């Protein structure tokens, strides 16, 4: 989560689980789920593919970035991670 949402000193802040398993079981597949900004950051992608997912689910709400390069950057980062994952394992 963005650090602006993670407020460890506040009781109503979001909790960060930096090192928990990023892969979940979905319909018999091991799915790495990357939400919005996580698709453009190396750590979530590498940490997810290290757990050997069989699919990568990339969710983003990029209406605010329509017409910019941001959606393409996110897509290319996810595709690069998927390609690395496929070659690595």
C-alpha positions in Angstrom: 0.0 0.0 0.0 1.2 3.5 -0.5 3.0 4.8 2.5 0.4 7.6 2.8 -2.2 5.0 3.7 0.1 3.1 6.1 -0.1 4.9 9.4 1.3 2.5 12.0 0.7 5.0 14.8 -3.0 5.3 14.1 -5.6 2.8 15.1 -7.6 3.3 11.9 -4.6 3.1 9.5 -4.0 0.3 7.1 -1.7 -2.4 8.3 1.4 -3.3 6.2 2.2 -6.9 5.8 5.6 -6.5 4.0 6.7 -10.2 4.1 3.5 -12.3 4.0 2.7 -14.7 1.2 1.7 -12.6 -1.8 0.2 -15.6 -3.7 -3.3 -16.9 -3.1 -5.2 -19.9 -4.4 -8.0 -19.0 -6.9 -9.9 -21.7 -8.7 -7.0 -24.2 -8.6 -4.4 -21.6 -9.7 -1.7 -19.9 -7.7 -2.4 -16.2 -8.3 -0.2 -13.3 -7.7 -2.4 -10.2 -7.3 -0.9 -6.9 -8.1 -3.1 -3.9 -7.4 -2.5 -0.6 -9.3 0.8 1.0 -8.2 2.2 -2.4 -7.2 2.5 -3.1 -11.0 5.1 -0.4 -11.4 7.3 -1.2 -8.3 9.9 -4.0 -8.5 9.5 -5.3 -5.0 5.9 -6.5 -5.2 6.5 -8.2 -8.6 9.7 -10.0 -7.5 8.3 -11.0 -4.2 5.2 -12.4 -5.8 7.0 -14.4 -8.6 9.4 -15.8 -6.0 6.4 -17.7 -4.7 5.9 -19.3 -8.1 2.4 -18.2 -9.2 0.7 -19.8 -12.2 -1.2 -16.6 -13.0 -0.7 -12.9 -12.4 -3.8 -10.9 -11.8 -3.1 -7.2 -12.4 -5.9 -4.8 -11.3 -5.9 -1.1 -11.8 -8.3 1.8 -11.9 -6.5 4.1 -14.3 -9.3 6.4 -15.3 -7.4 9.3 -13.9 -4.4 8.5 -16.1 -6.3 8.1 -19.4 -4.2 9.4 -22.2 -1.0 9.2 -20.3 1.8 6.6 -20.4 1.0 5.3 -16.9 -1.3 2.4 -18.0 1.3 1.3 -20.5 4.1 1.4 -18.0 2.1 -0.7 -15.6 1.2 -3.3 -18.3 4.9 -3.5 -19.5 6.1 -4.0 -15.9 3.6 -6.8 -15.3 4.5 -8.5 -18.6 8.2 -8.3 -17.8 7.6 -9.9 -14.4 5.5 -12.6 -16.0 8.2 -13.2 -18.7 10.8 -13.4 -16.0 8.7 -15.7 -13.9 8.1 -18.1 -16.8 11.8 -18.2 -17.7 13.0 -18.5 -14.2 11.0 -21.5 -13.1 
